């Protein structure tokens, strides 16, 4: 029983370290993901507000085009 308890305590310590490192990794992932969402919506709003012309079509960016570009980049990154 003592030998089992000793190894069980070691396993608990290792599991706690793995849980903390996994939580920190997920935290950074979500910070980058939601930060990109926020930045892309901000920049898309800037393009829309200032009526910047799309060089390929010669039209002003619309909200739908901004969202399409944002989701295309996110899904492509995944």
C-alpha positions in Angstrom: 0.0 0.0 0.0 2.8 2.4 0.8 4.5 1.7 -2.5 1.2 2.3 -4.3 0.5 5.5 -2.4 4.0 6.8 -3.2 3.5 6.3 -6.9 0.0 7.7 -6.7 1.3 10.9 -5.2 3.9 11.2 -8.0 1.2 10.6 -10.6 -1.0 13.4 -9.0 1.9 15.9 -9.1 2.6 15.1 -12.8 -1.1 15.4 -13.6 -1.4 18.8 -11.9 1.6 20.1 -14.0 0.1 18.7 -17.2 -3.3 20.3 -16.4 -1.7 23.7 -15.7 0.4 23.6 -18.9 -2.6 22.5 -20.9 -4.8 25.3 -19.5 -2.1 27.9 -20.3 -1.8 26.6 -23.8 -5.6 26.8 -24.3 -5.6 30.3 -22.8 -3.0 31.5 -25.4 -4.9 29.8 -28.2 -8.2 31.5 -27.3 -6.4 34.9 -26.8 -4.9 34.7 -30.3 -8.2 33.4 -31.9 -10.5 36.0 -30.3 -7.9 38.7 -30.7 -7.8 37.9 -34.5 -11.6 38.1 -34.6 -11.6 41.5 -32.8 -8.8 42.9 -35.0 -10.4 41.7 -38.2 -13.8 43.2 -37.3 -12.1 46.4 -36.3 -10.1 46.6 -39.6 -13.1 45.6 -41.6 -15.1 48.3 -39.9 -12.3 50.7 -40.8 -12.4 49.7 -44.5 -16.2 50.0 -44.5 -16.3 53.3 -42.7 -13.6 55.0 -44.9 -15.1 53.4 -48.0 -11.8 51.9 -49.2 -12.0 50.5 -52.7 -11.4 46.8 -53.4 -8.6 46.8 -56.1 -9.7 43.7 -57.8 -13.4 44.6 -58.3 -13.2 48.4 -58.0 -16.1 48.5 -55.5 -16.3 49.6 -51.9 -16.0 46.8 -49.3 -19.3 45.6 -47.9 -20.0 44.1 -44.5 -20.6 40.7 -46.1 -17.3 40.8 -47.9 -15.5 41.7 -44.7 -17.1 38.7 -42.8 -16.4 36.4 -45.7 -12.7 37.3 -45.8 -12.5 37.0 -42.0 -14.1 33.5 -41.8 -12.1 32.3 -44.9 -8.8 33.2 -43.2 -9.9 31.6 -39.9 -11.0 28.4 -41.5 -7.9 28.3 -43.7 -5.7 28.7 -40.7 -7.4 25.7 -38.9 
